[in-house]
């Protein structure tokens, strides 16, 4: 540990030499304990011993085809996806997780840029792989992870069966600082940017997270985010594997609460949009009950008094009905991927949940900072991990500057892209996150916004769109907003916003008040609401114009808004044009 650590002593966590060693050790310790469950009609599951055996068999099957596998993996969260990921690393190869929402042309580009020689895919991709990849990517071994595509391609089960009877020697020693994963975080036009992570990077991140947060071996994780994203892959998959916990793969977003209750899950990783939606639903449910608001106020007052008297888990008992709906065992709600409205965090905590916010990027494997269950500061993304250094570069008068991080979890670089690597990674290991923020006197980190999104007012003040978006999110009239800057000669950059109005609210108000909904009415209400919010802001932070949008904002699979795409769809950003 490189700095004093609020929240008490760190948890004692074993240190593994490699990911294969972690798999083997977990199998020896936890044996027939269930590791993964698929919430589906079949309800398949696998224990720690079975997983280790499956990985060994598949590893031999892979090595019989490719001695140095570089394997793309594209598909839904599943036992197969997890097994392939571990087997590729066990074989001494490189896993290339791919976003399952990408079109086949972009999947092909990632395979090309990563120099993949294998692709493991779900049945939903069978037609595209058959029609587009089979001829264009002849050097790539194509393996379906589902039996329904058997006959057209090699199958995962076929490789495993052959591997079981193979005498191929599996590596026992690994260079844990060599590339093990290449994760693509941006578009594939031109030279794609793939983050290269080692086994050492990934293991160090998991170990430090467990040192900081006191998770039990009995935790049951509900997995809803896509595993190709390092947030879910590391925190929601490798972490429970490391710690001997259980994972339940949620069947769909609409079944979250059903799966929480059915499997008695205790921890869930989410992104701000998901948590904000769940919180709105909870509060709407309270208000829908006669006298619900009054009961809530009384419950909050009683629980606050109970806590001052030393009554533990008083909030969980008082708000038992809410906990029952979200799963009586649910204890930890974890948010990452973007900033979240502090009122949502505060609201969940008042209802008796432990809400932990963290911060990181794929380049950090992915966690850089995390709140502890024993030291949790509202509005902060937490403390730098125990072996991580964080500093603020060139801070302004308020202590705000670009966040830099250094530690064993920082990436090796961008795949085959030294120019981009040099822009963000210094020779002595400091990584430029591209995020602005500040640290308080205790070492807690606070994020203000993305460097590339900052709006510079004429008076030179920086405006962080993310902060304004959090303020706008409090309005009942707005479902979603995206704040951005537009150049103005008189005012520097003007502040504009794209608003997705909450049509359900407008409809319910029309029914209650007999007011006819029209574009003019919605425009007027939104304008009045923005004017009201502007009054609470300093002059340089006031919104000058807005655009209305009927459909939700375009997002990534981890629910981050695609800002450039939203601007293009609004006709405010043109595609690059090249001279003939």
Secondary structure as UniProt FT lines:
FT   TURN            6..7
FT   HELIX           19..30
FT   TURN            31..32
FT   STRAND          34..38
FT   STRAND          45..47
FT   HELIX           48..63
FT   TURN            64..65
FT   TURN            67..68
FT   STRAND          70..74
FT   HELIX           79..90
FT   TURN            91..92
FT   STRAND          94..98
FT   TURN            100..101
FT   HELIX           104..114
FT   STRAND          118..121
FT   HELIX           123..125
FT   HELIX           126..128
FT   HELIX           129..133
FT   HELIX           134..136
FT   TURN            137..139
FT   STRAND          141..144
FT   HELIX           147..149
FT   TURN            151..152
FT   STRAND          153..155
FT   HELIX           156..164
FT   TURN            176..177
FT   STRAND          179..184
FT   STRAND          194..198
FT   HELIX           199..212
FT   TURN            217..218
FT   STRAND          220..223
FT   TURN            227..228
FT   HELIX           231..238
FT   HELIX           239..243
FT   STRAND          246..249
FT   HELIX           253..255
FT   HELIX           256..263
FT   STRAND          267..270
FT   HELIX           272..288
FT   TURN            290..291
FT   HELIX           292..308
FT   TURN            309..310
FT   TURN            312..313
FT   HELIX           314..318
FT   HELIX           320..325
FT   TURN            328..329
FT   STRAND          332..335
FT   HELIX           342..350
FT   TURN            351..352
FT   STRAND          354..361
FT   HELIX           362..364
FT   STRAND          366..370
FT   TURN            378..379
FT   STRAND          382..384
FT   TURN            386..387
FT   STRAND          389..393
FT   TURN            397..398
FT   STRAND          401..406
FT   TURN            408..409
FT   STRAND          413..414
FT   TURN            415..416
FT   HELIX           418..424
FT   TURN            427..428
FT   STRAND          431..439
FT   TURN            441..442
FT   STRAND          444..450
FT   HELIX           451..453
FT   STRAND          455..457
FT   TURN            458..459
FT   STRAND          462..463
FT   HELIX           465..472
FT   TURN            473..474
FT   TURN            476..477
FT   STRAND          478..488
FT   TURN            489..491
FT   STRAND          492..501
FT   HELIX           503..513
FT   HELIX           519..534
FT   TURN            535..536
FT   HELIX           539..541
FT   STRAND          545..548
FT   TURN            557..558
FT   HELIX           563..569
FT   TURN            570..571
//
